[in-house]
Amino acid sequence: MDTRRRGVRRGVCRFSCAKGHSFSVDYNKKFPHLWIRHIDGTPTRKLANQVGLSIAQTYAKIIDELDRLPNNNQLTQEYCNRFCGILIVDGKYIKVRGYDEKIPWIYGMDYLTHDIIISMLAPSENSAALTKFFILLKRCQYPLQIVVSDDREAIAQGLARIYPNGRLQLCHNHYVENIRKQLNIRTDPTHRLFFYALKMQVFTADHDTESVRPILQKLFLQFAQQDVVRQTLLKVIDERRNALFAHASIKHCPKNSNLIELYNSHLQARLKSIKGFKSFHSAARWLNASVLRRRTLPLTDCRGKFKQLNGHYSLAFTLKKGTIFPGFI
């Protein structure tokens, strides 16, 4: 179509066409970082209306911004070194096209800073995947003291291979819930008194690996002398004391993974609106951006001993001293 330029004012150019229509182009217009609004949940159509682009153009710009973001693991490796050594590890299962089942996104959060240090998407949550996870952690020179996680053998195996001196603390919430299911507490009253006594005296109270033994013996005499199921359960707890009560020997170490579970709930709400990813690459790209957004968003809901973290970015607590805050946002 034949167009003519009709002048410029403050960077806004006016044009007219042979049919008498006119339009303008603002060369000074600067677009906001769309990837942030996208990760926060703003629909693409709404973003397109806000920036004056088509939906296709807006989506293309979002993808371009996501592609240019730094890799979260490399960011940690290059810029961060202030860690507490207490790592909470968990996985979130993601729906990805091409896989029959949801696949795990595995990540670790430094407890005292609330910063997500390492994350990775894997085809399955097996020993090989967790070994790779701890290799990535090792490359960041993370001073691992202890891992807090649910009861997964692959985590213990990966930890033992890469951090042979690292300790494992099993999440009490997950462990107690597994006992609840094993004993059918919600539908069968047979073991209820035993279960609640076990929960209150062993898992709610504070114990170390030695102080818990007399409590287990007491529960055995009171509830398990004539019951093989209860005997077996108490025996397993006694055998796994080192993993269940390791937190008592490390200052500030929690005995549950509540902190990372809270982030999981926020992530789940966002993933529910996405309804899955088209490829492994697109899922990894989006999850990487999600972590970067989380690390550079001021904390607001911290309570108790973490109240002083509010108003600060979690990444700011782990950055090397003197490091300029990354400008990718």
Residue, then its C-alpha position, 0 to 999 in steps of 0.5 A: m500500500d502507498t503511504r506518505r509520511r506526514g511529519v514527526r513530533r516527539g518521536v511519533c511519526r504520522f503516516s497517511c495512505a492513498k485511501g485517506h487513512s492515517f496512522s502513527v508510529d511511536y518510535n520512543k515507545k518502550f515495552p515493559h518486561l512482559w515475561i514478568r507479567h506472564i509468569d505472574g499470570t497475566p493472560t497474553r490477550k490482556l498483555a497484548n491490549q496493554v502494550g498495543l501489540s497483536i496476540a501473536q506479537t506479544y507471545a513472540k516477545i514473551i518467548d524471546e524474553l524467556d529465551r534471553l533469561p540467564n539459567n538459574n543454576q548458572l546464576t547461582q554458580e557464578y554469583c552466589n556463595r552465601f549459603c547456610g548449608i541446610l537444603i530443603v529438596d522437593g519435586k513438583y510433577i509437571k504435565v509435558r506433551g510427549y510423556d505418558e505421565k507427569i515428570p518431576w521438576i526437582y529443586g532445592m531451597d536454602y533454608l535460612t535465605h529462602d533462596i532457590i539454589i538449584s532446579m532441574l526438570a527430569p524425565s523421572e525422579n530416579s537415582a540418576a536424576l537426583t545424582k545429577f541434581f547433587i552434581l549441579l549443587k556441588r558445582c555451586q560449591y554449596p556447603l551442604q550440611i543436611v538435606v531435608s526431604d520426604d522419604r525417597e530412596a533416590i534422594a538418599q542415593g544421590l546424596a550419598r554419591i555426591y555428598p558422602n558426608g551430607r546428612l539426611q533429615l526426613c520430613h516428619n509431616h510426610y513420614v507421619e502421614n505415611i504411617r497414618k495411611q499405613l494404619n488406615i487411621r481415618t477409616d479404621p479405629t484399631h490403631r488410633l490411640f497408638f498412632y496419636a500417642l506415637k505422633m505426640q510423643v515421638f514426632t511432635a516433641d523434640h528428640d535427638t537420636e538417643s532421647v527418642r529410644p526410651i520413648l519408643q520402648k515405652l510405646f512398645l510396652q504400652f501398645a505393641q507387645q501383642d501387635v506385630v504391625r505396631q512392633t514392626l513400625l516401632k522397629v523401623i522408626d528405631e532403625r531410621r533414627n539417624a534420618l528422622f532426628a538428624h535435625a537435632s544436631i544441626k542448628h536451625c535445621p527444621k524437621n519438616s519441609n513446610l517452607i518448600e511446600l508453601y512455594n509448591s502451593h503457589l506454583q500449583a495455582r499457576l500451573k493449573s492455569i497453564k494446563g501443561f507444556k508443549s515440550f520438555h524445552s518449553a517447560a524447562r524454559w518457563l520453570n527457569a523463569s518462574v524460579l528467577r521471578r521467585r528469587t527476585l520478588p520481595l518476600t512478604d509472608c515470612r513470620g517468626k524468626f524469618k520476619q526480617l526477610n520481608g521486603h527483601y529479595s531471597l537472591a540478595f541474601t546469597l549473592k557474593k558480597g560486592t556483586i552487582f544485582p543482576g539486571f535481567i529484570 
